[in-house]
Amino acid sequence: MEIITTARHFEMTPEIREHAEKRLEKLRRFLGGVDEVHVVLATERYRQIAEIALHARGTEVISRSVSDDMLASIDRVVDRLERQLERLTARRKRNRKMRRTPRLDLAQSEPAALGSAATDEDEEEEGSGLDEEMDFSPVVVRGDQFHPDPISVEKAIEILRDRNEDFMLFKNTQSQKINLIHVRPDGNYGLVETA
């Protein structure tokens, strides 16, 4: 993993560079296939800005934080990046698991569901054909990603972060319409309003 550090409008000290690299070590468990990490540290008037971009296997994860202290900005941006990587890892595991979930043909499972008394020999004969005809496809899983009470967009983002979900439906207090808030691949949030 290659770490590229850039400083804009301020002098980078060795302790700031060391702090950034030490904090990035915390993300080592997620960074198995990371090609490069680009850390940009900048000063604009009184604001200290830290931005980190990870490039791994065709995926780019970017996070940015602004505060009055550069070390605090680095800490915040690494924490945000860790949450993004956790969500990305969980999403990949969930998608991988959904692809492996078997779907059995209803005709094959009816005798067991009706309580027919099959012998062990019958089950062995049927079991050998079952493996060959097993079809893998996604399964619909219902969730509670709807908030029934009217809330603001900011409150919806808070709830989404707390639940560690990818999306949520809610009724917007300003427009009184059903909205969808979702986590974008770049870590930002997307808002979809109904017409």
C-alpha positions as CSV (number, residue, x, y, z in Angstrom):
1,M,0.0,0.0,0.0
2,E,1.4,3.3,-1.1
3,I,0.6,6.4,1.0
4,I,0.9,9.7,-0.9
5,T,0.7,12.8,1.3
6,T,0.1,16.3,-0.1
7,A,0.1,19.6,1.9
8,R,-1.6,22.7,0.6
9,H,-1.0,26.2,2.0
10,F,0.8,25.0,5.1
11,E,4.1,23.4,6.1
12,M,3.7,19.7,6.9
13,T,5.7,18.7,10.0
14,P,7.0,15.2,10.5
15,E,4.7,14.8,13.5
16,I,1.6,15.5,11.4
17,R,2.8,13.1,8.7
18,E,3.5,10.4,11.4
19,H,0.1,11.0,13.0
20,A,-1.7,10.5,9.7
21,E,0.2,7.3,8.9
22,K,-0.3,6.0,12.4
23,R,-4.1,6.6,12.1
24,L,-4.2,4.9,8.7
25,E,-2.6,1.8,10.3
26,K,-6.0,1.5,12.1
27,L,-7.6,0.8,8.8
28,R,-5.1,-2.0,7.9
29,R,-7.8,-4.7,8.4
30,F,-9.9,-3.2,5.5
31,L,-7.0,-2.4,3.3
32,G,-6.1,-5.8,1.9
33,G,-6.4,-4.8,-1.8
34,V,-5.7,-1.1,-1.6
35,D,-3.4,0.2,-4.4
36,E,-2.8,3.7,-3.0
37,V,-4.0,6.1,-0.3
38,H,-3.8,9.8,-1.1
39,V,-3.9,12.1,1.9
40,V,-4.4,15.8,1.2
41,L,-4.0,18.2,4.1
42,A,-4.8,21.9,3.6
43,T,-5.3,25.2,5.4
44,E,-7.9,27.7,4.2
45,R,-8.0,30.8,6.5
46,Y,-8.8,29.3,9.9
47,R,-10.0,25.9,8.7
48,Q,-7.8,22.8,8.8
49,I,-8.9,20.3,6.1
50,A,-8.0,16.6,5.9
51,E,-9.1,14.5,2.9
52,I,-8.3,10.9,2.2
53,A,-8.9,9.0,-1.0
54,L,-8.5,5.2,-1.1
55,H,-8.1,3.4,-4.5
56,A,-8.7,-0.3,-4.3
57,R,-9.8,-2.8,-6.9
58,G,-11.7,-0.3,-9.0
59,T,-13.4,1.2,-6.0
60,E,-12.6,4.7,-4.8
61,V,-13.6,5.7,-1.3
62,I,-13.2,9.4,-0.4
63,S,-13.7,11.2,3.0
64,R,-13.1,14.7,4.1
65,S,-13.2,16.6,7.4
66,V,-12.8,20.2,8.5
67,S,-12.0,21.6,12.0
68,D,-9.8,24.1,13.8
69,D,-7.0,21.6,14.4
70,M,-5.2,19.5,11.8
71,L,-4.8,16.5,14.1
72,A,-8.5,16.6,15.0
73,S,-9.3,16.8,11.2
74,I,-7.1,13.7,10.6
75,D,-8.8,11.8,13.4
76,R,-12.3,12.6,12.2
77,V,-11.6,11.8,8.5
78,V,-10.1,8.4,9.5
79,D,-13.1,7.6,11.7
80,R,-15.5,8.5,8.8
81,L,-13.4,6.4,6.4
82,E,-13.5,3.5,8.8
83,R,-17.4,3.7,8.9
84,Q,-17.5,3.9,5.1
85,L,-15.3,0.9,4.8
86,E,-17.3,-1.1,7.3
87,R,-20.5,-0.3,5.3
88,L,-18.8,-1.3,2.1
89,T,-17.5,-4.5,3.5
90,A,-20.9,-5.4,5.0
91,R,-22.6,-4.6,1.7
92,R,-20.2,-6.9,-0.2
93,K,-20.6,-9.7,2.3
94,R,-24.4,-9.3,2.1
95,N,-24.4,-9.4,-1.7
96,R,-22.1,-12.4,-1.8
97,K,-24.4,-14.2,0.7
98,M,-27.5,-13.4,-1.4
99,R,-25.9,-14.9,-4.5
100,R,-25.2,-18.1,-2.6
101,T,-28.7,-18.5,-1.1
102,P,-30.3,-21.6,-2.6
103,R,-33.9,-21.6,-3.9
104,L,-35.6,-25.0,-3.8
105,D,-38.3,-26.0,-6.3
106,L,-41.7,-26.0,-4.6
107,A,-42.6,-29.4,-6.0
108,Q,-39.7,-31.0,-4.3
109,S,-40.4,-29.5,-0.9
110,E,-44.2,-30.3,-0.8
111,P,-44.0,-33.9,0.5
112,A,-42.0,-32.8,3.6
113,A,-44.3,-29.8,4.1
114,L,-47.5,-31.9,4.0
115,G,-46.1,-34.2,6.6
116,S,-45.8,-37.3,4.4
117,A,-43.9,-40.1,6.1
118,A,-40.9,-40.8,3.8
119,T,-38.5,-43.5,4.7
120,D,-34.7,-43.0,5.0
121,E,-34.2,-44.8,1.6
122,D,-36.7,-42.5,-0.2
123,E,-34.9,-39.4,1.3
124,E,-31.5,-40.7,0.1
125,E,-32.8,-41.2,-3.4
126,E,-34.5,-37.8,-3.6
127,G,-31.5,-36.1,-1.9
128,S,-29.1,-37.1,-4.7
129,G,-31.2,-35.4,-7.4
130,L,-31.8,-32.4,-5.2
131,D,-28.2,-31.3,-5.3
132,E,-28.1,-31.4,-9.1
133,E,-31.3,-29.4,-9.5
134,M,-30.6,-26.7,-6.8
135,D,-30.9,-23.2,-8.3
136,F,-29.2,-20.2,-6.7
137,S,-31.0,-16.8,-6.8
138,P,-31.6,-13.9,-4.5
139,V,-34.2,-14.1,-1.7
140,V,-36.5,-11.2,-0.8
141,V,-36.0,-10.2,2.8
142,R,-38.3,-7.6,4.3
143,G,-36.8,-4.9,6.5
144,D,-38.0,-1.9,8.5
145,Q,-36.3,0.8,6.5
146,F,-39.4,3.1,6.8
147,H,-39.8,5.8,9.4
148,P,-43.6,6.5,9.7
149,D,-43.4,9.9,11.5
150,P,-42.5,13.0,9.5
151,I,-38.9,14.0,10.0
152,S,-36.3,16.3,8.4
153,V,-33.6,15.2,6.0
154,E,-30.9,15.8,8.6
155,K,-32.8,13.6,11.2
156,A,-33.2,10.9,8.5
157,I,-29.4,10.9,7.9
158,E,-28.8,10.5,11.7
159,I,-31.2,7.6,11.9
160,L,-29.6,6.0,8.8
161,R,-26.2,6.3,10.4
162,D,-27.4,4.8,13.7
163,R,-29.1,1.9,12.1
164,N,-26.0,1.3,9.8
165,E,-28.4,0.8,6.8
166,D,-27.9,1.7,3.2
167,F,-31.3,3.4,2.6
168,M,-34.4,4.5,4.4
169,L,-37.9,5.8,3.4
170,F,-39.4,8.6,5.3
171,K,-42.0,11.4,5.1
172,N,-40.3,14.8,4.8
173,T,-41.5,17.5,7.2
174,Q,-40.9,20.3,4.6
175,S,-42.5,18.8,1.5
176,Q,-44.9,16.3,3.2
177,K,-43.9,13.8,0.6
178,I,-42.3,10.3,0.8
179,N,-38.5,10.6,0.3
180,L,-35.8,8.0,0.0
181,I,-32.3,8.7,1.5
182,H,-29.5,6.4,0.5
183,V,-25.8,6.0,1.0
184,R,-23.9,6.7,-2.3
185,P,-20.9,4.6,-3.3
186,D,-18.7,7.7,-2.6
187,G,-19.9,7.8,1.1
188,N,-22.2,10.8,0.6
189,Y,-26.0,10.7,0.9
190,G,-28.5,10.7,-2.0
191,L,-32.1,12.1,-1.6
192,V,-34.9,11.0,-3.9
193,E,-38.3,12.8,-3.7
194,T,-41.5,11.5,-5.0
195,A,-43.4,13.7,-7.5
